[in-house]
Amino acid sequence: MAHISLTDRIYIAGHTGLVGSAILRGLKSRGYKNLIVRTREELDLSNAKDVQAFFKEQSPEVVFIAAAKVGGIYANNTYRADFLIQNLNIQNNIIWNALTYECKRLVFLGSSCIYPKLAQQPIAESQLLTSNLEYTNRPYAIAKIAGLELVDSIRKQYNKEFFSIMPTNLYGPGDNYHPKNSHVVPALLRKFHEGTVTKQDVVEVWGTGKVLREFLYSDDCASGIIFLAEQLNVQTFFSEMNNNDFSHINLGTGEDITIKELADLCKATTGFQGEIVYNTTYPDGPPRKLLDIGHIKSIGWESRISLDDGLKLSYDDFLSKSKDGNVRA
Ligand SMILES: NC(=O)c1ccc[n+]([C@@H]2O[C@H](COP(=O)([O-])OP(=O)(O)OC[C@H]3O[C@@H](n4cnc5c(N)ncnc54)[C@H](OP(=O)(O)O)[C@@H]3O)[C@@H](O)[C@H]2O)c1
């Protein structure tokens, strides 16, 4: 039995972003009819008063939180205070008003980068908070961990179907291609694209290229999120697990590659003919971040889109948006 229905009022916070836009596409394609969205101009989610007024007026029955201040290693390490306060404000405003205005199901998103820096691999859900966090994104991680804890505590104290999902590194259509603040996949696609267009001999990649990362295409991520929103028997699932260690479910592909292998794939995708050099003065982040996806697999979900195909789809989207001057950056 599905736990949400096609006629439920469903609010997707952050529907213009990488994940939110994929959730919106996924829900539309599955026939959901009452989808509620607001742009940042219409509703600033860091404004407590406005968010309360929105929930009072709309009282959505289902909420997906894909709104957050998000960025790559440079942005996280540079705008440390902004990442902490904005994420706390956005998530607190949404989660507490969802509880107050009787939302029946809420999905909050963490991120694999909030696990400890040297977590045991592959990273099981129970690894959260077991040792030190990565310094470069610690403020973001602490905000997100507060969100996971709030959702978990609401589920336990108020018996609500609120839960969190921990996706691995994502990429896909509508990604942020900012030259400094973006994640590694859009950053590499953009660099190799520009290298090709301007016929550069060399493209520089940050870090040693030796660390391992897992990548999930955004539409695959949305399919996993919607699958869990529809299918997960929330209270049973979490009470059958060790309820105290466990606040969320991992979402990934279960496979990782080195940044060097990723750079080679992005180079091939864009057709760049020059050389790659690694600038090792930039930090690498943790050596490895591969999620243990045993739980979501056992409930019946697996990713479908290969990295090769996903990169091609993302680059096609980047090219079509470049033509129209619509690349997010
Ligand atoms: N990207 C990844 O690799 C990744 C991996 C794991 C987990 N996640 C999680 O997935 C979630 C979404 O990430 P994403 O990559 O989709 O980020 P994104 O592309 O930057 O999208 C963020 C969304 O939040 C909105 N937003 C931010 N601040 C807002 C505010 N004050 N008021 C209203 N809207 C606001 C943005 O609106 P604008 O369009 O106006 O900026 C945008 O729609 C985050 O929780 C993130 O932790 C992402």
The ligand as a Gaussian input file, in Angstrom:
#p B3LYP/6-31G(d) Opt

LIG

0 1
 N       24.079000      18.033000      -4.728000
 C       24.548000      16.980000      -4.094000
 O       25.576000      16.384000      -4.465000
 C       23.835000      16.451000      -2.870000
 C       24.288000      15.249000      -2.313000
 C       23.652000      14.735000      -1.198000
 C       22.595000      15.411000      -0.639000
 N       22.170000      16.568000      -1.191000
 C       21.085000      17.276000      -0.500000
 O       20.010000      17.555000      -1.370000
 C       19.406000      18.787000      -0.997000
 C       19.296000      19.686000      -2.215000
 O       20.589000      19.871000      -2.775000
 P       20.769000      20.375000      -4.278000
 O       22.077000      19.845000      -4.743000
 O       19.538000      20.139000      -5.055000
 O       20.970000      21.939000      -4.038000
 P       20.671000      23.141000      -5.048000
 O       20.699000      22.646000      -6.451000
 O       21.580000      24.250000      -4.668000
 O       19.171000      23.538000      -4.704000
 C       18.852000      24.124000      -3.485000
 C       17.438000      24.621000      -3.548000
 O       17.146000      25.277000      -2.309000
 C       16.612000      26.583000      -2.603000
 N       16.918000      27.497000      -1.514000
 C       18.115000      27.701000      -0.889000
 N       17.987000      28.655000       0.059000
 C       16.681000      29.077000       0.031000
 C       15.938000      30.027000       0.763000
 N       16.495000      30.761000       1.734000
 N       14.622000      30.197000       0.456000
 C       14.050000      29.463000      -0.528000
 N       14.702000      28.528000      -1.254000
 C       16.003000      28.343000      -0.971000
 C       17.287000      26.976000      -3.895000
 O       16.584000      28.040000      -4.495000
 P       17.277000      29.004000      -5.596000
 O       17.040000      28.302000      -6.893000
 O       16.548000      30.287000      -5.473000
 O       18.730000      29.112000      -5.237000
 C       17.186000      25.663000      -4.649000
 O       15.890000      25.482000      -5.154000
 C       20.275000      19.386000       0.114000
 O       19.689000      19.104000       1.344000
 C       21.569000      18.615000       0.000000
 O       22.209000      18.459000       1.249000
 C       22.751000      17.117000      -2.298000

